């Protein structure tokens, strides 16, 4: 189990789910692009055929290839589409593979392939050869944006703008500091204050345009959502009365257009913050740049990724130039040998030779006096190639044309060597050429902005109706009572105090049974708390009074204003209510001279919730009467 699991984990990380830093591709993407390059003839190819050819390299099913191809094609960089490839904006699926066609884009052909610089290995069944890595000259990993889940690790690289990436590479070559930020095909607004070079997150918002006071039109949506999922989130919020929408019309075609009609009494300026707070009009995307480097998964900031890929670009251009130089030198060497062999009539020396060995010796002796003109020393393969020149070519020899070819090779060699000497300038020129050729095709679509955090409490509407039914003792939104009716938001807290001295601070309930009888039930402000004057009698009818301040609490937990479980509240006054005088009649007793007493409630002081408070009369009290008096 341990051995097999480790092998599976290693395979899923290195050869399936995590992209390679060098070409930014997962294996299935690399195999698709390589297959398209081998099939490339300028015409579109049926996707079903491409899938079939790719299966020669990919050890998994055709559906995984089809899905990866559609996703890659919808990125718009490397695969040109023909037919219905689905719509990532609306969420509509693509047509069947037999009905759609594709081919490589000019950008892909110019930047991703070079057979001379590609290392190949046998495919999974040994019948074919596949590249270990495409010789890409672009920062593909940052261009495409890639998500992958392996065993014990995952990657989410957000896509970046093509033009900005190449301009940043030019700045890196020049030694300047760079900043690169994500860009999404779906457009929208983006706050990058927490992006942290790809190690944090970005906040994305839909673009909302008010059309007067009673309509809002969504013209761009956040990445990772579709028009269908966005509408579903708005409908869900509307059903919960969090957003007051009277109608939704989806007119999306090539571009997004979702029209929201507002209910009576509400206006666009108050609904837009609610849409950001309660729907997918605002989403947050985390970024984790995990790539395979030297067959090892590593997590890097995007700036480091771009710097490494810029160094790779310079190495790639250098290798291409050195290869071109080698080819030119080989061509110059051969044309020089051919020129000497024919123009100096060396071939005449082999007429008297009777054996193959003497023929070779004759050519060597004939070429030797002119060795100073050689590009490099003469080898056996060169002699063999000279002897393969046909008589027809010798008889039709064009001296002037041959000299022109050699002169052109000299010019080309000089240019190549100049580029190699100044590789920094060569890299910048190549990047500028690609920008001039393809940059206008990829403008920035997501606008950078700074979002003010939407306070859900501030934009919430009082959409919950609470009432209390004294007959049943239930309180909540599902109760049809007559007392303590109030309209609250989902973020409000309600304080309910019962006659037995218990109280609780609760979120708006659907239906909750409260101890009888409820004396007070109102909104509670957790920041300010609430003050009350409490007069109660304990189990022995002794009267007590105190002022209390309620503040710290755990939602829905029951608390008590006094300890005695048999006590009952006789008078409860909220802060601001007139206090006045309390007249108390004592419980009748034999030889009782003092039958009543009065107490000025203004003399009460604040006491803790667990203390008894101030005793209001020296004897048990049978009846109390409160006479209010303004402060």
ROZA-109245 format. One record per residue (C-alpha): x, y negated, z negated. Coordinates in steps of 0.25 Angstrom, whole numbers, padded with zeros to 4 digits, always signed. Last residue first. Layout:
// ROZA-109245
XYZ...
// end
This chain:
// ROZA-109245
-0145-0251-0144-0160-0250-0141-0168-0243-0152-0175-0230-0150-0183-0224-0162-0181-0209-0163-0190-0201-0172-0185-0188-0179-0193-0177-0186-0191-0166-0196-0177-0170-0201-0169-0163-0211-0163-0172-0222-0151-0182-0223-0154-0188-0209-0146-0192-0197-0134-0182-0199-0123-0187-0189-0117-0178-0179-0117-0163-0179-0104-0161-0172-0102-0152-0160-0105-0162-0149-0096-0172-0156-0101-0185-0162-0104-0199-0157-0109-0208-0168-0124-0211-0172-0127-0224-0178-0135-0228-0166-0145-0217-0170-0150-0225-0182-0155-0215-0192-0169-0215-0199-0174-0207-0211-0186-0200-0215-0193-0193-0227-0185-0198-0238-0193-0194-0252-0193-0179-0250-0199-0173-0263-0202-0160-0255-0197-0160-0240-0202-0165-0227-0191-0164-0215-0186-0178-0213-0191-0188-0203-0180-0194-0195-0181-0208-0188-0170-0210-0177-0166-0225-0174-0162-0231-0161-0154-0225-0150-0157-0231-0137-0153-0222-0125-0139-0226-0119-0133-0213-0121-0143-0202-0121-0152-0199-0133-0155-0186-0138-0165-0184-0150-0170-0172-0157-0160-0162-0153-0162-0148-0159-0152-0140-0168-0153-0125-0170-0140-0123-0162-0133-0132-0172-0120-0136-0164-0124-0150-0158-0124-0156-0144-0122-0142-0138-0116-0137-0125-0120-0128-0114-0111-0126-0102-0116-0130-0089-0104-0138-0085-0093-0138-0095-0093-0151-0103-0085-0163-0108-0094-0176-0109-0105-0177-0119-0105-0188-0130-0113-0186-0142-0120-0195-0152-0124-0189-0165-0137-0186-0173-0141-0176-0183-0154-0172-0190-0155-0161-0199-0167-0152-0195-0160-0139-0201-0157-0133-0188-0151-0146-0183-0158-0159-0179-0153-0167-0167-0150-0182-0163-0141-0183-0151-0136-0197-0146-0130-0194-0132-0118-0198-0124-0115-0193-0110-0102-0190-0102-0095-0200-0094-0087-0191-0084-0096-0179-0085-0109-0188-0081-0121-0180-0084-0134-0181-0077-0147-0179-0086-0154-0169-0094-0158-0173-0109-0168-0167-0119-0169-0153-0113-0177-0144-0122-0175-0133-0121-0161-0126-0117-0159-0127-0102-0161-0117-0091-0154-0120-0078-0159-0120-0064-0152-0125-0052-0142-0132-0060-0136-0146-0058-0122-0145-0065-0123-0144-0080-0120-0151-0093-0126-0144-0105-0133-0147-0118-0137-0140-0130-0143-0148-0142-0156-0139-0143-0164-0151-0137-0157-0149-0123-0146-0158-0117-0144-0157-0101-0132-0164-0095-0132-0163-0079-0120-0163-0071-0119-0169-0057-0111-0163-0046-0122-0156-0039-0129-0169-0038-0141-0173-0046-0156-0177-0045-0163-0177-0059-0176-0173-0065-0174-0172-0080-0188-0166-0083-0199-0162-0073-0195-0148-0069-0194-0140-0056-0181-0133-0058-0172-0128-0047-0163-0140-0048-0160-0138-0062-0166-0137-0077-0174-0126-0083-0180-0127-0097-0193-0120-0093-0203-0130-0098-0193-0141-0098-0191-0140-0083-0179-0149-0080-0175-0155-0066-0164-0156-0057-0164-0161-0042-0151-0159-0035-0147-0168-0023-0141-0180-0030-0131-0182-0018-0116-0179-0019-0107-0190-0014-0101-0194-0027-0100-0180-0033-0094-0175-0020-0083-0185-0021-0077-0185-0007-0062-0186-0008-0058-0198+0001-0052-0192+0014-0039-0197+0020-0039-0196+0035-0032-0189+0047-0040-0187+0059-0041-0173+0065-0040-0172+0080-0026-0176+0083-0024-0176+0098-0020-0162+0105-0020-0163+0120-0013-0177+0121+0000-0169+0115+0001-0159+0127+0011-0165+0137+0016-0177+0130+0017-0170+0117+0024-0158+0123+0034-0167+0130+0036-0175+0117+0040-0161+0110+0050-0158+0121+0056-0171+0120+0058-0170+0105+0064-0157+0106+0074-0161+0116+0078-0173+0108+0081-0165+0096+0088-0154+0105+0098-0164+0110+0109-0155+0115+0100-0145+0120+0092-0155+0128+0105-0160+0135+0109-0145+0138+0095-0143+0145+0097-0156+0153+0111-0152+0157+0107-0138+0161+0095-0144+0169+0105-0153+0177+0115-0142+0179+0104-0133+0184+0099-0143+0194+0113-0144+0199+0114-0129+0201+0101-0129+0208+0105-0141+0218+0118-0133+0221+0110-0121+0225+0101-0129+0234+0113-0135+0240+0120-0122+0243+0108-0115+0249+0111-0100+0251+0103-0093+0261+0114-0083+0265+0117-0080+0251+0102-0079+0247+0100-0069+0259+0112-0061+0255+0106-0058+0242+0112-0061+0228+0114-0048+0220+0129-0049+0220+0128-0062+0213+0119-0055+0202+0129-0044+0200+0141-0054+0199+0133-0062+0188+0129-0050+0180+0144-0046+0180+0147-0060+0174+0153-0073+0179+0158-0083+0168+0149-0095+0166+0144-0107+0173+0154-0103+0185+0161-0114+0193+0175-0111+0187+0173-0096+0191+0175-0099+0206+0187-0091+0208+0180-0079+0201+0168-0078+0210+0175-0071+0221+0182-0062+0212+0169-0058+0204+0162-0056+0217+0172-0047+0222+0173-0039+0209+0158-0036+0209+0159-0031+0224+0171-0023+0220+0163-0016+0209+0152-0014+0219+0161-0007+0229+0165-0010+0243+0169-0025+0242+0172-0031+0256+0159-0040+0256+0160-0044+0241+0169-0056+0244+0158-0062+0253+0149-0064+0241+0159-0074+0235+0155-0084+0247+0158-0096+0239+0144-0102+0241+0138-0089+0238+0145-0083+0225+0148-0097+0220+0133-0102+0221+0128-0089+0215+0138-0091+0203+0133-0105+0201+0119-0101+0203+0121-0090+0192+0128-0099+0182+0118-0111+0184+0106-0101+0182+0112-0095+0169+0115-0109+0164+0101-0114+0167+0096-0101+0160+0105-0103+0148+0101-0118+0147+0086-0115+0148+0088-0105+0136+0096-0115+0128+0084-0125+0131+0074-0115+0127+0082-0112+0114+0084-0126+0111+0069-0129+0113+0065-0118+0103+0075-0122+0093+0070-0136+0093+0055-0131+0092+0059-0122+0081+0065-0134+0073+0051-0141+0076+0044-0129+0071+0052-0129+0058+0049-0144+0056+0034-0142+0059+0033-0130+0049+0041-0139+0038+0031-0150+0040+0019-0141+0039+0024-0136+0026+0028-0122+0025+0023-0109+0019+0031-0097+0023+0028-0083+0028+0040-0075+0032+0044-0069+0046+0054-0080+0048+0043-0091+0046+0028-0086+0046+0019-0097+0042+0011-0103+0030+0006-0117+0031-0005-0118+0021-0015-0128+0023-0028-0130+0015-0040-0136+0022-0051-0144+0016-0065-0147+0022-0074-0159+0023-0086-0159+0033-0087-0145+0027-0098-0150+0018-0100-0155+0004-0091-0167+0002-0088-0171+0016-0103-0171+0020-0106-0178+0007-0096-0189+0010-0103-0191+0024-0117-0191+0018-0116-0204+0010-0111-0212+0022-0121-0205+0032-0134-0209+0024-0144-0203+0015-0159-0207+0013-0165-0198+0023-0156-0186+0027-0144-0187+0036-0143-0181+0050-0129-0174+0053-0124-0173+0067-0113-0163+0070-0105-0167+0082-0092-0159+0084-0085-0159+0098-0086-0150+0110-0101-0147+0106-0106-0151+0092-0120-0156+0092-0123-0150+0078-0136-0157+0072-0137-0157+0057-0150-0163+0050-0155-0169+0037-0142-0170+0030-0141-0174+0015-0128-0168+0010-0127-0161-0004-0142-0157-0003-0138-0142-0004-0144-0139+0009-0136-0151+0015-0123-0146+0010-0126-0132+0016-0130-0139+0029-0117-0147+0029-0109-0134+0027-0116-0127+0038-0114-0139+0048-0099-0138+0045-0098-0123+0047-0105-0124+0060-0097-0136+0065-0085-0128+0061-0075-0130+0050-0060-0126+0048-0056-0140+0053-0065-0151+0049-0076-0156+0059-0077-0167+0069-0089-0175+0074-0099-0174+0062-0110-0184+0064-0117-0191+0053-0131-0197+0054-0140-0205+0046-0133-0218+0043-0128-0221+0057-0120-0210+0064-0110-0206+0053-0097-0199+0059-0092-0188+0051-0078-0182+0055-0077-0169+0047-0067-0169+0036-0054-0161+0033-0046-0161+0021-0032-0156+0022-0024-0146+0013-0011-0143+0006+0002-0136+0011+0002-0141+0025+0011-0153+0023+0004-0157+0011-0010-0158+0017-0016-0165+0005-0018-0179+0010-0021-0173+0024-0036-0178+0025-0042-0174+0038-0053-0179+0047-0060-0171+0058-0054-0165+0071-0058-0151+0074-0045-0148+0081-0038-0150+0068-0025-0158+0065-0016-0156+0053-0005-0166+0049+0009-0168+0052+0019-0177+0045+0033-0179+0050+0046-0185+0045+0056-0189+0056+0069-0181+0060+0067-0183+0075+0064-0168+0077+0054-0170+0066+0048-0182+0073+0046-0174+0086+0040-0162+0078+0030-0172+0072+0026-0177+0086+0024-0162+0089+0015-0160+0077+0007-0172+0079+0004-0169+0094-0001-0155+0090-0009-0159+0078-0009-0149+0067-0017-0137+0063-0018-0132+0049-0009-0121+0044-0017-0111+0035-0009-0099+0031-0012-0087+0022-0005-0079+0012-0007-0066+0004-0009-0057+0016-0012-0066+0028-0022-0077+0031-0020-0086+0043-0023-0100+0047-0016-0107+0058-0015-0122+0063-0012-0122+0078-0003-0134+0078+0005-0132+0065+0008-0117+0068+0011-0121+0083+0022-0130+0080+0026-0130+0095+0038-0124+0102+0033-0110+0102+0042-0099+0105+0031-0088+0102+0035-0079+0090+0037-0064+0089+0033-0063+0104+0026-0050+0109+0031-0039+0117+0023-0027+0122+0021-0012+0120+0027-0011+0106+0013-0009+0099+0014-0021+0090+0021-0029+0101+0036-0028+0103+0044-0041+0100+0047-0053+0108+0056-0065+0105+0052-0078+0113+0063-0087+0118+0063-0083+0133+0048-0080+0133+0045-0095+0130+0031-0098+0125+0024-0108+0116+0027-0122+0121+0024-0124+0135+0014-0112+0137+0006-0116+0125+0005-0131+0129+0000-0127+0143-0011-0119+0136-0011-0104+0136-0023-0097+0142-0038-0093+0138-0051-0087+0143-0064-0084+0137-0075-0074+0140-0068-0061+0137-0064-0066+0124-0079-0067+0119-0083-0082+0117-0078-0090+0106-0085-0092+0092-0092-0105+0089-0087-0112+0076-0091-0126+0080-0077-0132+0079-0069-0119+0082-0077-0118+0095-0076-0104+0102-0067-0100+0113-0077-0102+0124-0071-0102+0138-0057-0106+0142-0046-0109+0132-0032-0114+0133-0023-0108+0122-0011-0115+0116-0016-0128+0109-0031-0128+0109-0032-0122+0094-0045-0115+0100-0036-0106+0108-0029-0101+0095-0042-0098+0088-0047-0091+0101-0035-0083+0102-0034-0079+0087-0049-0074+0088-0046-0066+0101-0034-0060+0095-0041-0055+0082-0052-0050+0091-0043-0041+0100-0038-0033+0088-0025-0032+0081-0011-0028+0086-0008-0040+0094+0002-0038+0106-0006-0030+0116-0018-0036+0110-0014-0050+0116-0016-0044+0130-0030-0040+0126-0033-0053+0120-0028-0061+0132-0037-0053+0141-0049-0056+0132-0046-0070+0132-0047-0071+0147-0035-0078+0153-0035-0092+0159-0025-0094+0170-0011-0100+0170-0004-0087+0170-0002-0084+0155-0003-0070+0152+0010-0069+0145+0008-0082+0138-0006-0078+0134-0001-0066+0127+0010-0074+0120-0001-0084+0115-0010-0072+0110+0002-0065+0103+0006-0077+0096-0008-0080+0091-0009-0065+0086+0004-0066+0079+0001-0079+0072+0006-0091+0078+0014-0104+0074+0025-0101+0084+0037-0102+0074+0030-0102+0061+0023-0089+0063+0008-0089+0059+0003-0081+0047-0009-0071+0049-0003-0059+0058+0011-0055+0059+0018-0061+0047+0007-0062+0036-0002-0050+0040+0010-0041+0043+0017-0044+0030+0004-0042+0022+0002-0029+0030+0016-0024+0027+0015-0027+0013+0001-0020+0012+0007-0008+0018+0019-0007+0009+0011-0010-0004+0000+0000+0000
// end
